[in-house]
């Protein structure tokens, strides 16, 4: 008969489960209490100027014509108007002119949308300050609602089709993550709360909900939770030390500078640290869940493995995981900062000055701190998982009397021995041996 691959992984003894509950539950309660204390209570102040009315419409006609020269430059010269000129006729679908054809100028300037007949666009209603009764329209952007909806539907269907119930739970965890970010983290930082503390508490809330919802309430998940929480705190501490040592102010991007103009009470230095913590969470839970599952599966495959051998074997898996994840983190930050990198490449300053500028030093600190947090997560989670998995079992310590367990199997015979099977002959082929085993290999 073949091996049983459907048996459940060995569960932790009742004593270990009680210890995990006594550790995780207080941490969860502390996180909830901290979230209640930091929860934003003040309403957002209204904007100084009311938002411009925006309505949907469909382009029915586009007429382009040469742009007239500006007074500063002759016709066709470099000082002429940027982009095409002309008019666009739009069938308004909302607002006071719904059902009518309205004319707008052809969008021009950097980042202006290019429109064609049939495009669904967003109209902005403008009022003449001298005469409020005179109104006009401009095209702000394309409507993106339906394409985004279809993309989200495809995303959800693919996850559920592949992951089934676990994929559905992952979607629930994703919704919970956005709820915490939009309902607690961003309003809390906007209300003037300490960004780093808000980020750690918010990340802990996301971690508790997502991990237990996606992977179930098990000892293995609890180990991943503890490993993730410890690594998050360490990431925050390392980020604080690194930003202090490099004297980063948080004004390392145009977005941060713009934010400081609208909300002067926001701590941009703390916001930088909060971004490092939140950005690290998504990769941290991947690493910690993988390490906890690796230890559990190794113990399932060979219950004779000692705690030390489990730790060493799972750490080798963690090294391979970290080696690939480091490149993922750096490329993710580089992809999000391509305009900044291109701007720095065009800079005429020496490379040493570019690397130490606030713009690039901020990205270097992000990548380095996130990677250090990931590296720390591997031994922390692997050690906890090895202790929990082997608790209450004989032969969990490095006793000299324990039978030797091979380091990674070098061949099929060693692999069979590690998995608890019978080795075949080492030389001379398989005469008289187990041909079923030979065929399987």
C-alpha positions as CSV (number, residue, x, y, z in Angstrom):
1,X,0.0,0.0,0.0
2,X,1.2,3.5,-0.7
3,X,2.0,6.0,2.0
4,X,-0.8,8.0,3.6
5,X,-0.4,11.6,2.5
6,X,-3.7,12.8,4.0
7,X,-3.0,12.2,7.7
8,X,-3.0,15.4,9.7
9,X,0.2,17.0,11.0
10,X,1.0,16.1,14.6
11,X,-0.7,18.5,17.0
12,X,1.0,20.1,19.9
13,X,0.4,18.6,23.4
14,X,-2.3,20.2,25.6
15,X,0.3,21.8,27.8
16,X,2.0,23.5,24.9
17,X,-1.3,24.7,23.5
18,X,-2.2,26.2,26.9
19,X,1.2,28.1,26.9
20,X,0.5,29.4,23.4
21,X,-2.9,30.6,24.3
22,X,-1.6,32.2,27.5
23,X,1.0,34.0,25.3
24,X,-1.0,35.0,22.2
25,X,-4.3,36.0,23.9
26,X,-2.7,38.7,26.1
27,X,-0.8,40.0,23.1
28,X,-4.0,40.2,21.1
29,X,-5.8,42.0,24.0
30,X,-2.9,44.5,24.4
31,X,-3.1,45.2,20.6
32,X,-6.8,45.8,20.8
33,X,-6.5,48.1,23.9
34,X,-3.7,50.0,22.1
35,X,-5.8,50.4,19.0
36,X,-8.7,51.8,21.1
37,X,-6.4,54.2,22.8
38,X,-4.9,55.4,19.5
39,X,-8.2,55.4,17.6
40,X,-8.7,58.8,15.9
41,X,-11.5,60.6,17.6
42,X,-11.4,64.0,15.9
43,X,-13.3,64.5,12.6
44,X,-11.3,65.5,9.6
45,X,-11.3,69.2,9.1
46,X,-13.1,70.4,6.0
47,X,-11.0,71.5,3.1
48,X,-10.4,75.2,2.6
49,X,-12.0,75.1,-0.9
50,X,-14.9,72.9,-1.9
51,X,-14.2,70.1,-4.3
52,X,-15.0,70.7,-7.9
53,X,-18.1,68.9,-9.2
54,X,-17.3,65.9,-11.3
55,X,-19.7,64.2,-13.7
56,X,-19.5,61.2,-16.1
57,X,-19.8,61.6,-19.9
58,X,-19.0,60.0,-23.2
59,X,-16.9,61.6,-26.0
60,X,-18.9,62.0,-29.2
61,X,-16.7,64.2,-31.3
62,X,-13.0,65.4,-31.3
63,X,-11.9,68.3,-33.4
64,X,-8.2,69.2,-33.3
65,X,-6.4,72.2,-34.8
66,X,-3.0,73.8,-34.7
67,X,-2.3,75.7,-31.5
68,X,-1.8,79.5,-31.9
69,X,1.7,80.8,-31.0
70,X,2.1,82.3,-27.6
71,X,3.2,85.9,-27.2
72,X,6.6,84.8,-25.9
73,X,7.5,82.6,-29.0
74,X,6.8,82.6,-32.7
75,X,4.5,80.0,-34.2
76,X,6.0,76.5,-34.1
77,X,8.7,77.6,-31.8
78,X,9.7,75.9,-28.5
79,X,7.6,78.3,-26.5
80,X,4.3,77.3,-28.2
81,X,1.4,75.6,-26.4
82,X,2.1,72.1,-25.3
83,X,-0.1,69.4,-26.8
84,X,-3.0,69.6,-29.3
85,X,-5.6,72.3,-29.4
86,X,-9.3,72.1,-30.4
87,X,-12.6,71.1,-28.9
88,X,-14.1,67.9,-27.6
89,X,-17.9,67.3,-27.6
90,X,-19.1,65.1,-24.7
91,X,-22.5,63.7,-24.0
92,X,-23.0,64.5,-20.3
93,X,-24.5,61.7,-18.3
94,X,-24.7,63.4,-14.9
95,X,-25.1,66.9,-13.5
96,X,-27.2,69.8,-14.5
97,X,-26.5,69.2,-18.2
98,X,-27.3,65.5,-18.2
99,X,-28.5,64.3,-21.6
100,X,-26.9,67.3,-23.4
101,X,-23.9,67.8,-25.6
102,X,-21.2,70.0,-23.9
103,X,-18.0,71.2,-25.4
104,X,-14.6,71.2,-23.6
105,X,-11.1,72.1,-24.8
106,X,-8.8,69.2,-25.8
107,X,-6.9,68.2,-22.7
108,X,-3.3,69.4,-22.9
109,X,-0.2,69.6,-20.8
110,X,1.9,67.0,-19.0
111,X,-0.2,63.9,-18.0
112,X,-3.3,65.1,-19.9
113,X,-5.5,62.2,-21.1
114,X,-5.7,61.5,-24.8
115,X,-9.4,61.1,-25.7
116,X,-11.1,59.5,-28.7
117,X,-14.7,59.2,-29.8
118,X,-16.4,56.7,-27.5
119,X,-14.2,57.2,-24.5
120,X,-15.9,57.5,-21.1
121,X,-14.5,60.4,-19.3
122,X,-14.9,62.5,-16.1
123,X,-16.0,66.1,-16.5
124,X,-15.0,68.8,-14.1
125,X,-17.4,71.8,-13.8
126,X,-15.7,75.2,-13.6
127,X,-17.3,78.4,-12.5
128,X,-16.2,81.8,-13.7
129,X,-15.2,83.8,-10.5
130,X,-16.4,87.1,-12.1
131,X,-19.8,85.7,-13.1
132,X,-20.9,82.5,-11.1
133,X,-23.7,82.0,-13.6
134,X,-21.2,81.2,-16.4
135,X,-20.0,77.6,-16.3
136,X,-17.7,75.5,-18.4
137,X,-16.4,72.0,-18.4
138,X,-12.9,70.4,-18.7
139,X,-12.0,66.7,-19.1
140,X,-10.2,65.6,-16.0
141,X,-9.5,61.9,-16.7
142,X,-10.9,58.7,-18.1
143,X,-13.5,56.6,-16.2
144,X,-11.7,53.6,-14.8
145,X,-14.5,52.1,-12.6
146,X,-15.6,49.2,-14.9
147,X,-12.1,48.1,-15.9
148,X,-11.0,48.0,-12.3
149,X,-14.2,46.1,-11.3
150,X,-13.6,43.4,-14.0
151,X,-9.9,43.2,-12.9
152,X,-11.0,42.7,-9.3
153,X,-13.5,40.1,-10.3
154,X,-10.8,38.2,-12.3
155,X,-8.5,38.5,-9.3
156,X,-11.0,37.1,-6.9
157,X,-12.2,34.3,-9.2
158,X,-8.6,33.2,-9.8
159,X,-7.8,33.1,-6.1
160,X,-10.9,31.2,-5.1
161,X,-10.6,28.8,-8.1
162,X,-7.1,27.9,-7.1
163,X,-7.2,28.2,-3.3
164,X,-10.9,27.2,-2.8
165,X,-11.9,27.8,0.8
166,X,-8.4,29.0,1.8
167,X,-8.5,31.4,-1.2
168,X,-11.8,32.7,0.0
169,X,-10.3,33.2,3.5
170,X,-7.4,35.0,1.9
171,X,-9.8,37.4,0.2
172,X,-11.4,38.0,3.6
173,X,-8.0,38.7,5.1
174,X,-7.3,41.2,2.3
175,X,-10.5,43.0,3.0
176,X,-9.6,43.1,6.7
177,X,-6.2,44.5,5.9
178,X,-7.7,47.4,3.9
179,X,-10.3,48.0,6.6
180,X,-7.6,48.4,9.2
181,X,-5.4,50.6,7.0
182,X,-8.3,52.9,5.9
183,X,-10.2,52.8,9.2
184,X,-7.4,53.0,11.7
185,X,-3.8,53.5,10.4
186,X,-4.3,56.3,7.9
187,X,-6.9,58.3,10.0
188,X,-4.7,57.8,13.1
189,X,-1.6,59.2,11.5
190,X,-3.7,62.0,9.9
191,X,-5.0,62.9,13.4
192,X,-1.5,63.5,14.7
193,X,-0.9,60.2,16.5
194,X,2.6,58.8,16.6
195,X,3.0,57.2,13.2
196,X,5.4,54.4,14.2
197,X,3.2,53.3,17.1
198,X,0.1,53.4,15.0
199,X,1.8,51.4,12.3
200,X,3.0,48.7,14.7
201,X,-0.5,48.4,16.3
202,X,-2.2,48.4,12.9
203,X,0.2,45.8,11.5
204,X,-0.4,43.6,14.6
205,X,-4.1,43.8,14.1
206,X,-3.8,42.9,10.4
207,X,-1.5,40.0,11.3
208,X,-3.8,38.5,13.9
209,X,-6.9,38.7,11.7
210,X,-5.2,37.6,8.4
211,X,-3.1,34.7,9.7
212,X,-5.8,33.1,11.8
213,X,-8.5,33.7,9.2
214,X,-6.4,32.3,6.4
215,X,-4.5,29.4,8.1
216,X,-6.8,28.6,11.0
217,X,-6.5,28.7,14.8
218,X,-3.7,26.2,15.2
219,X,-0.4,25.9,17.1
220,X,1.4,26.3,13.8
221,X,-0.4,29.6,13.1
222,X,0.3,30.8,16.6
223,X,4.0,30.2,16.1
224,X,3.9,32.3,12.9
225,X,2.0,35.0,14.7
226,X,4.6,35.2,17.5
227,X,7.5,35.2,15.0
228,X,5.8,37.9,12.9
229,X,5.1,40.1,15.9
230,X,8.6,39.8,17.2
231,X,10.1,40.6,13.8
232,X,7.7,43.6,13.4
233,X,8.9,45.1,16.7
234,X,12.5,44.5,15.7
235,X,12.0,46.1,12.3
236,X,10.6,49.2,14.0
237,X,13.6,49.4,16.4
238,X,16.0,48.9,13.5
239,X,14.2,51.5,11.4
240,X,14.4,54.0,14.3
241,X,18.1,53.5,14.7
242,X,18.8,53.6,11.0
243,X,16.9,56.8,10.3
244,X,18.5,58.5,13.3
245,X,22.0,57.4,12.2
246,X,21.4,58.6,8.6
247,X,19.6,61.8,9.8
248,X,16.6,61.2,7.5
249,X,13.8,63.8,7.9
250,X,11.0,62.1,5.9
251,X,11.1,64.8,3.2
252,X,12.5,62.4,0.7
253,X,9.8,62.5,-1.8
254,X,7.5,65.1,-3.5
255,X,4.5,63.4,-2.0
256,X,5.8,63.9,1.5
257,X,6.6,67.5,0.8
258,X,3.1,68.1,-0.6
259,X,1.6,66.3,2.5
260,X,3.5,68.6,4.8
261,X,1.8,71.6,3.1
262,X,-1.7,70.3,3.7
263,X,-1.2,68.6,7.1
264,X,1.5,70.3,9.0
265,X,1.0,68.3,12.2
266,X,1.9,65.0,10.5
267,X,5.3,63.7,11.6
268,X,7.0,62.8,8.3
269,X,9.9,61.1,10.1
270,X,7.5,58.9,11.9
271,X,5.6,58.4,8.7
272,X,8.7,57.0,7.0
273,X,9.1,54.5,9.8
274,X,5.5,53.6,9.6
275,X,5.9,52.9,5.9
276,X,8.8,50.6,6.6
277,X,6.8,48.6,9.1
278,X,3.7,48.3,7.0
279,X,5.7,47.4,3.9
280,X,7.6,44.7,5.8
281,X,4.5,43.0,7.1
282,X,3.4,41.4,3.8
283,X,6.7,39.6,3.3
284,X,7.2,38.8,7.0
285,X,4.0,36.7,7.3
286,X,5.0,34.8,4.2
287,X,8.4,33.9,5.7
288,X,7.0,33.1,9.2
289,X,4.2,30.9,7.9
290,X,6.6,29.1,5.6
291,X,9.0,28.4,8.4
292,X,6.4,27.1,10.7
293,X,4.9,24.9,8.0
294,X,8.3,23.6,7.1
295,X,9.1,22.5,10.6
296,X,5.7,20.8,10.9
297,X,6.0,18.9,7.6
298,X,9.6,17.8,8.5
299,X,8.3,16.4,11.8
300,X,5.4,14.8,10.0
301,X,7.7,13.1,7.5
302,X,10.2,11.8,10.1
303,X,9.0,11.9,13.7
304,X,12.4,10.7,14.8
305,X,14.0,14.0,14.0
306,X,15.3,15.8,17.1
307,X,14.6,19.4,17.8
308,X,18.1,20.4,16.7
309,X,17.8,18.6,13.4
310,X,14.4,20.1,12.7
311,X,15.8,23.5,13.4
312,X,18.8,23.0,11.1
313,X,16.8,21.5,8.2
314,X,14.1,24.2,8.3
315,X,16.8,26.9,8.6
316,X,18.3,25.7,5.3
317,X,14.9,26.1,3.7
318,X,14.7,29.6,5.3
319,X,18.1,30.6,3.8
320,X,16.9,29.8,0.3
321,X,13.7,31.7,0.9
322,X,15.5,34.8,2.2
323,X,18.0,34.7,-0.6
324,X,15.1,35.0,-3.1
325,X,13.1,37.4,-1.0
326,X,15.9,39.9,-0.7
327,X,15.9,40.4,-4.4
328,X,12.1,40.7,-4.4
329,X,12.2,43.5,-1.8
330,X,14.9,45.5,-3.6
331,X,13.2,45.2,-7.0
332,X,9.8,46.1,-5.4
333,X,11.2,49.4,-4.0
334,X,13.1,50.1,-7.2
335,X,10.0,49.5,-9.3
336,X,8.0,51.9,-7.2
337,X,10.8,54.5,-7.4
338,X,11.6,54.3,-11.1
339,X,10.9,58.1,-11.8
340,X,13.2,59.0,-8.9
341,X,15.9,56.6,-10.1
342,X,15.8,58.1,-13.6
343,X,16.0,61.6,-12.1
344,X,19.1,60.6,-10.1
345,X,20.7,58.9,-13.1
346,X,20.4,62.2,-15.0
347,X,21.9,64.1,-12.1
348,X,25.4,65.5,-12.8
349,X,26.6,65.0,-9.2
350,X,29.2,62.3,-8.3
351,X,27.8,58.9,-7.5
352,X,28.8,59.2,-3.9
353,X,26.7,62.3,-3.4
354,X,23.7,60.7,-5.2
355,X,23.8,57.6,-3.0
356,X,24.0,59.7,0.2
357,X,21.2,62.1,-0.8
358,X,18.0,62.0,1.2
359,X,16.0,60.7,-1.8
360,X,18.1,57.6,-2.4
361,X,19.3,57.1,1.2
362,X,15.6,56.7,2.2
363,X,15.1,53.9,-0.2
364,X,18.4,52.2,0.9
365,X,17.3,52.3,4.5
366,X,13.9,50.9,3.6
367,X,15.4,47.9,1.8
368,X,18.1,47.2,4.4
369,X,15.8,47.4,7.4
370,X,13.1,45.3,5.8
371,X,15.7,42.7,4.9
372,X,17.2,42.6,8.4
373,X,13.7,42.1,9.8
374,X,13.2,39.2,7.5
375,X,16.5,37.6,8.3
376,X,15.6,37.8,12.0
377,X,12.2,36.2,11.4
378,X,13.7,32.9,10.2
379,X,15.7,31.8,13.3
380,X,13.0,33.2,15.6
381,X,10.1,31.4,14.0
382,X,12.0,28.2,13.2
383,X,13.2,27.9,16.8
384,X,9.7,28.5,18.2
385,X,8.2,26.0,15.7
386,X,10.8,23.4,16.6
387,X,10.1,23.7,20.3
388,X,6.3,23.5,19.9
389,X,6.5,20.6,17.4
390,X,8.7,18.4,19.5
391,X,7.2,19.4,22.9
392,X,6.1,16.4,24.9
393,X,8.0,14.0,22.6
394,X,11.0,11.8,23.5
395,X,14.3,12.4,21.8
396,X,13.8,16.2,21.3
397,X,17.1,17.2,22.6
398,X,20.6,16.6,21.3
399,X,21.2,13.5,23.3
400,X,24.4,11.5,22.3
401,X,22.3,8.4,22.6
402,X,19.9,9.5,19.9
403,X,20.4,7.7,16.6
404,X,22.2,9.9,14.0
405,X,19.9,11.7,11.6
406,X,21.5,12.6,8.3
407,X,21.9,16.2,7.2
408,X,20.4,16.8,3.8
409,X,20.0,13.4,2.1
410,X,22.7,13.0,-0.5
411,X,21.0,10.2,-2.5
412,X,17.8,8.2,-2.7
413,X,18.9,5.7,0.0
414,X,19.6,8.5,2.4
415,X,16.3,10.1,1.5
416,X,14.4,6.9,2.2
417,X,16.1,6.6,5.5
418,X,15.2,10.2,6.5
419,X,11.6,9.6,5.6
420,X,11.5,6.3,7.6
421,X,11.7,3.9,4.6
422,X,14.0,1.0,4.0
423,X,17.2,1.7,2.0
424,X,17.9,-0.3,-1.1
425,X,21.3,-1.9,-2.0
426,X,24.0,0.6,-2.3
427,X,25.9,-1.2,-5.1
428,X,25.3,-3.8,-7.7
429,X,21.9,-2.6,-8.9
430,X,18.7,-3.9,-7.4
431,X,18.8,-7.7,-7.6
432,X,16.5,-9.1,-5.1
433,X,15.6,-5.6,-3.9
434,X,12.3,-3.7,-3.8
435,X,11.5,-3.0,-7.5
436,X,8.4,-1.0,-6.5
437,X,10.7,1.4,-4.7
438,X,13.1,1.5,-7.6
439,X,10.2,2.3,-10.0
440,X,9.0,5.0,-7.7
441,X,12.4,6.7,-7.8
